[in-house]
C-alpha cells in the first residue's frame, strides 16, 4: 500500500475505489522531492515544486492536448 501521508490535495478519477492516482505535497520531504504523484498500482513519482510548476505550465499551454482521453482519439 502506498504511503498516503500527508493528505492528498487532488485525486484523479475518484469515481471508484480502485486506488486512483493522487497528488500530494509533503512539506517535510527534501526540497527536490516535495511533490508526489501516486498511481493506482502503488508506484510514485517525486519532484520538486519547480518541476511540478513547469509540468503545470506545459499542461496549461496545451502540451498534453494531443494525448488520448477516456477512449477518445485526438482530432
C-alpha positions as CSV (number, residue, x, y, z in Angstrom):
1,X,0.0,0.0,0.0
2,X,1.5,3.4,-0.9
3,X,2.3,5.9,1.7
4,X,-0.7,8.4,1.8
5,X,0.5,11.0,4.3
6,X,0.2,13.9,4.1
7,X,-3.4,14.1,2.9
8,X,-3.8,14.1,-0.9
9,X,-4.6,17.5,-2.5
10,X,-6.0,16.1,-5.7
11,X,-7.4,12.7,-6.7
12,X,-7.6,11.8,-10.4
13,X,-10.7,9.8,-11.3
14,X,-12.2,9.3,-7.8
15,X,-15.2,7.5,-9.4
16,X,-14.3,4.2,-7.9
17,X,-12.5,2.5,-5.0
18,X,-9.5,1.2,-7.0
19,X,-6.7,3.4,-5.6
20,X,-7.0,6.2,-8.1
21,X,-3.9,8.4,-8.8
22,X,-3.3,11.1,-6.3
23,X,-1.2,14.3,-5.9
24,X,0.5,15.1,-2.6
25,X,2.7,18.0,-1.4
26,X,4.9,16.9,1.5
27,X,6.5,19.9,3.2
28,X,8.7,17.6,5.3
29,X,10.2,15.9,2.3
30,X,13.6,17.0,0.8
31,X,13.1,20.1,-1.4
32,X,13.7,18.1,-4.6
33,X,11.0,15.5,-3.7
34,X,8.2,17.6,-2.2
35,X,5.6,16.9,-4.8
36,X,4.5,13.2,-5.1
37,X,2.1,11.7,-7.6
38,X,1.0,8.1,-6.9
39,X,-0.7,5.8,-9.4
40,X,-3.3,3.1,-8.9
41,X,-0.5,0.4,-9.0
42,X,1.3,1.7,-5.9
43,X,4.1,3.4,-7.8
44,X,5.0,7.1,-7.4
45,X,6.9,9.9,-9.0
46,X,8.5,12.6,-6.8
47,X,9.7,16.0,-8.0
48,X,10.5,19.5,-6.8
49,X,7.8,22.2,-6.6
50,X,9.6,24.0,-9.5
51,X,9.5,20.8,-11.7
52,X,5.8,20.5,-10.9
53,X,5.2,24.1,-11.7
54,X,6.8,23.5,-15.1
55,X,4.6,20.5,-15.7
56,X,1.5,22.5,-14.9
57,X,2.6,25.4,-17.2
58,X,3.2,23.0,-20.0
59,X,-0.2,21.4,-19.5
60,X,-1.9,24.8,-19.5
61,X,0.0,25.7,-22.7
62,X,-1.5,22.6,-24.4
63,X,1.5,20.3,-24.4
64,X,-0.6,17.3,-23.4
65,X,-3.7,18.1,-25.6
66,X,-2.7,15.5,-28.2
67,X,-2.9,12.7,-25.6
68,X,-6.0,10.4,-25.8
69,X,-8.5,10.9,-23.0
70,X,-11.0,8.3,-21.8
71,X,-11.1,6.3,-25.0
72,X,-11.3,9.2,-27.4
73,X,-8.9,9.9,-30.1
74,X,-7.2,13.2,-30.8
75,X,-8.5,15.3,-33.6
